[in-house]
Amino acid sequence: DEVSIIVATIAFGMGIDKPDVRLVIHYDLPKSVEGYYQETGRAGRDGLASECILFYSYGDKIKHEYFIKEISDPVEMRVAQENLYRVIQYCDLLTCRRKYLLEYFGEQGEIPCNACDNCTQKKEEFDATEIAQKIMSAIARTGERFGGGYIADILCGKDTEATRRRGHGGLSVFGIVSDFKRNQIMRIISVLCAKELLIKASGEYPTYALTAYGRQILKNREKILLPGVLFETSLPSGKK
């Protein structure tokens, strides 16, 4: 009780005998949902309200993927990839986070929980119908067997060896996006997964495909709203 802030590289033993920890901040992306759940569990052991804050950016995902590729054991690599996918899924979540965590561990959670940011904060939405349709069309027209980076390259019209070899430069979706950058498109793809319009196949080279729900939305050209808060630092002007 002599200090008010503890900084640790791992929270396994931190605060295990401290019941009144009021705030846990993850400055870096956890490696697994299990690790995240254990570390946030250090807060509020006295039963009083506490806060857990997780900072997340797309760059965290890239960094973790880099280290995962350095793993020599294929089984260990596959497990690390799956763990990262689940953590990213949690970060991109648009629904109740508590419900996700409980169901991850085989329990049921009621919504709204009135505790997580998704349940307590009203988030502004923007009309993302046009860009979402372009993304889903590109995924469909390329056979639903490529990752987000390649789909972004197609939409941005990048003339690469891969697009030339596959003949995708002649597709109607090639180069049809000029008001979003490559990383922005990839971010929106992640959110479309969270909205269950797309599904991501885990693995060393994850690919995207349309869900049945996504196909229906695309076919009927239904309006697609996405939370503006997720893009407030990256959207082109006028897109919020």
C-alpha positions as CSV (number, residue, x, y, z in Angstrom):
1,D,0.0,0.0,0.0
2,E,3.0,2.3,-0.5
3,V,2.5,2.9,-4.2
4,S,-0.6,3.6,-6.3
5,I,0.6,2.3,-9.7
6,I,2.2,-1.0,-10.6
7,V,3.6,-1.6,-14.0
8,A,4.2,-5.2,-15.1
9,T,5.1,-7.2,-18.2
10,I,2.8,-10.0,-17.0
11,A,0.0,-9.8,-14.4
12,F,0.1,-13.4,-13.3
13,G,1.0,-12.6,-9.7
14,M,0.3,-8.9,-9.6
15,G,-2.3,-7.9,-7.1
16,I,-3.1,-11.5,-6.2
17,D,-3.3,-10.5,-2.5
18,K,-4.7,-7.0,-3.1
19,P,-8.5,-7.0,-3.0
20,D,-8.9,-3.2,-3.8
21,V,-7.3,-2.8,-7.2
22,R,-9.6,-0.3,-8.9
23,L,-8.0,0.0,-12.4
24,V,-6.2,-2.4,-14.8
25,I,-4.8,-1.0,-18.1
26,H,-3.6,-3.1,-20.9
27,Y,-1.2,-0.9,-22.8
28,D,-0.4,-3.8,-25.2
29,L,-2.5,-6.5,-26.8
30,P,-2.9,-9.7,-24.7
31,K,-1.7,-12.9,-26.4
32,S,-4.9,-14.8,-25.6
33,V,-8.4,-14.3,-24.2
34,E,-7.5,-16.6,-21.3
35,G,-4.6,-14.3,-20.4
36,Y,-6.7,-11.2,-20.7
37,Y,-9.4,-12.6,-18.5
38,Q,-7.0,-13.6,-15.8
39,E,-5.2,-10.3,-15.8
40,T,-8.4,-8.2,-15.7
41,G,-9.5,-10.4,-12.8
42,R,-6.9,-8.7,-10.6
43,A,-9.4,-5.8,-10.3
44,G,-12.3,-5.5,-7.9
45,R,-11.7,-8.6,-5.8
46,D,-13.4,-6.8,-3.0
47,G,-16.6,-6.8,-5.0
48,L,-16.6,-3.1,-5.7
49,A,-16.7,-1.5,-9.1
50,S,-13.4,-1.4,-11.0
51,E,-12.3,-0.4,-14.5
52,C,-10.4,-2.4,-17.1
53,I,-9.1,-0.5,-20.2
54,L,-7.5,-2.2,-23.2
55,F,-5.6,0.0,-25.7
56,Y,-5.8,-1.6,-29.2
57,S,-4.7,-0.5,-32.7
58,Y,-4.3,-2.4,-36.0
59,G,-0.5,-2.1,-35.6
60,D,-0.7,-4.4,-32.5
61,K,-2.1,-7.2,-34.8
62,I,0.7,-6.8,-37.3
63,K,3.3,-6.9,-34.5
64,H,1.9,-10.1,-33.0
65,E,1.7,-11.7,-36.4
66,Y,5.4,-11.0,-37.0
67,F,6.4,-12.8,-33.8
68,I,4.0,-15.7,-34.5
69,K,5.7,-16.3,-37.9
70,E,9.0,-16.7,-36.0
71,I,7.6,-19.8,-34.2
72,S,9.2,-22.9,-35.5
73,D,6.8,-25.5,-34.1
74,P,3.7,-25.7,-36.5
75,V,1.3,-26.7,-33.7
76,E,2.4,-24.0,-31.4
77,M,2.2,-21.5,-34.3
78,R,-1.4,-22.6,-35.1
79,V,-2.4,-22.2,-31.4
80,A,-0.9,-18.7,-31.3
81,Q,-2.7,-17.7,-34.5
82,E,-6.0,-18.9,-33.1
83,N,-5.4,-17.1,-29.8
84,L,-4.6,-13.9,-31.6
85,Y,-7.7,-14.2,-33.8
86,R,-9.9,-14.6,-30.7
87,V,-8.3,-11.5,-29.1
88,I,-8.8,-9.4,-32.2
89,Q,-12.4,-10.6,-32.4
90,Y,-12.9,-9.4,-28.9
91,C,-11.3,-6.0,-29.6
92,D,-13.5,-5.5,-32.7
93,L,-16.6,-6.7,-31.0
94,L,-19.7,-4.5,-31.5
95,T,-21.9,-6.4,-29.0
96,C,-21.6,-7.1,-25.2
97,R,-18.0,-7.9,-24.3
98,R,-19.0,-9.6,-21.0
99,K,-21.3,-11.9,-22.9
100,Y,-18.5,-12.8,-25.3
101,L,-16.1,-13.6,-22.4
102,L,-18.6,-15.7,-20.5
103,E,-19.6,-17.7,-23.6
104,Y,-16.0,-18.1,-24.5
105,F,-15.6,-20.0,-21.2
106,G,-18.9,-22.0,-21.7
107,E,-21.2,-19.8,-19.6
108,Q,-24.2,-17.7,-20.4
109,G,-24.3,-13.9,-20.2
110,E,-27.3,-11.6,-20.1
111,I,-27.4,-8.5,-22.2
112,P,-27.1,-5.7,-21.8
113,C,-24.5,-6.1,-19.0
114,N,-24.5,-2.4,-18.3
115,A,-20.8,-2.5,-17.7
116,C,-18.8,-2.8,-20.9
117,D,-18.3,0.1,-23.3
118,N,-20.6,-1.5,-26.0
119,C,-23.5,-1.7,-23.5
120,T,-23.0,1.7,-21.8
121,Q,-21.9,4.1,-24.5
122,K,-24.1,5.1,-27.4
123,K,-21.9,5.2,-30.4
124,E,-22.4,7.3,-33.5
125,E,-22.8,5.4,-36.7
126,F,-22.1,6.3,-40.3
127,D,-23.5,5.0,-43.5
128,A,-20.9,2.5,-44.8
129,T,-23.1,0.9,-47.4
130,E,-21.1,1.9,-50.4
131,I,-17.6,0.9,-49.1
132,A,-19.0,-2.3,-47.5
133,Q,-20.7,-3.4,-50.8
134,K,-17.4,-2.8,-52.7
135,I,-15.4,-4.8,-50.2
136,M,-17.9,-7.7,-50.2
137,S,-18.1,-7.7,-54.0
138,A,-14.3,-7.8,-54.2
139,I,-14.2,-10.8,-51.9
140,A,-16.9,-12.6,-53.9
141,R,-15.4,-11.8,-57.3
142,T,-12.0,-13.1,-56.3
143,G,-13.4,-16.4,-55.1
144,E,-13.5,-15.8,-51.3
145,R,-9.9,-17.2,-50.9
146,F,-7.8,-14.2,-50.1
147,G,-6.8,-12.1,-47.1
148,G,-7.6,-8.5,-46.3
149,G,-4.4,-7.1,-47.6
150,Y,-5.0,-8.6,-51.1
151,I,-8.6,-7.4,-51.2
152,A,-7.5,-3.9,-50.3
153,D,-4.9,-4.0,-53.1
154,I,-7.6,-5.0,-55.6
155,L,-10.0,-2.2,-54.5
156,C,-7.2,0.4,-54.4
157,G,-6.0,-0.7,-57.9
158,K,-2.5,-1.7,-56.9
159,D,-0.7,-3.2,-59.9
160,T,1.3,-6.0,-58.2
161,E,2.8,-9.2,-59.5
162,A,0.1,-11.2,-57.7
163,T,-2.8,-9.2,-59.2
164,R,-1.3,-9.6,-62.7
165,R,-0.6,-13.3,-62.3
166,R,-4.1,-14.0,-61.2
167,G,-5.7,-11.7,-63.8
168,H,-7.5,-9.7,-61.2
169,G,-6.5,-6.4,-62.7
170,G,-9.4,-6.8,-65.2
171,L,-12.1,-7.2,-62.6
172,S,-14.8,-4.6,-62.3
173,V,-13.9,-4.0,-58.7
174,F,-10.2,-3.3,-59.4
175,G,-9.4,0.3,-58.4
176,I,-12.9,1.3,-57.6
177,V,-12.0,2.7,-54.2
178,S,-10.1,6.0,-54.1
179,D,-11.4,7.6,-50.9
180,F,-10.1,5.0,-48.5
181,K,-6.5,3.9,-47.9
182,R,-5.3,0.3,-47.8
183,N,-5.1,0.1,-44.0
184,Q,-8.6,1.7,-43.6
185,I,-10.1,-0.9,-45.9
186,M,-8.5,-3.7,-43.8
187,R,-9.9,-2.2,-40.7
188,I,-13.4,-2.0,-42.1
189,I,-13.1,-5.7,-43.2
190,S,-12.4,-6.6,-39.5
191,V,-15.5,-4.7,-38.5
192,L,-17.6,-6.4,-41.1
193,C,-16.5,-9.7,-39.5
194,A,-17.7,-8.3,-36.2
195,K,-21.0,-7.5,-37.8
196,E,-21.2,-11.1,-39.1
197,L,-21.3,-10.0,-42.7
198,L,-17.9,-11.7,-43.3
199,I,-16.2,-14.7,-41.8
200,K,-12.5,-15.1,-41.4
201,A,-10.8,-18.4,-41.7
202,S,-8.0,-18.7,-39.1
203,G,-4.5,-19.9,-40.0
204,E,-1.2,-18.6,-41.2
205,Y,-2.8,-17.0,-44.2
206,P,-6.4,-16.2,-43.1
207,T,-8.9,-15.6,-45.8
208,Y,-12.3,-13.9,-45.9
209,A,-15.7,-15.1,-47.2
210,L,-19.2,-13.8,-47.1
211,T,-21.6,-15.3,-44.6
212,A,-25.2,-16.2,-45.6
213,Y,-26.3,-13.1,-43.9
214,G,-23.7,-11.0,-45.8
215,R,-24.8,-12.5,-49.1
216,Q,-28.4,-11.5,-48.4
217,I,-27.4,-8.0,-47.4
218,L,-25.3,-7.6,-50.6
219,K,-27.9,-9.1,-52.8
220,N,-30.7,-6.8,-51.5
221,R,-28.3,-3.8,-51.3
222,E,-29.5,-3.2,-47.7
223,K,-28.1,-0.2,-45.8
224,I,-25.0,-1.0,-43.7
225,L,-24.2,1.2,-40.6
226,L,-20.9,0.9,-38.8
227,P,-19.9,2.6,-35.6
228,G,-18.1,5.9,-36.4
229,V,-16.0,5.8,-33.2
230,L,-14.0,2.9,-34.7
231,F,-12.9,5.1,-37.7
232,E,-12.8,8.6,-36.2
233,T,-9.0,8.8,-36.7
234,S,-8.9,7.2,-40.1
235,L,-12.0,8.0,-42.1
236,P,-11.7,10.4,-45.1
237,S,-13.2,13.8,-44.4
238,G,-17.0,13.8,-44.6
239,K,-17.3,10.0,-44.0
240,K,-18.1,10.1,-40.2
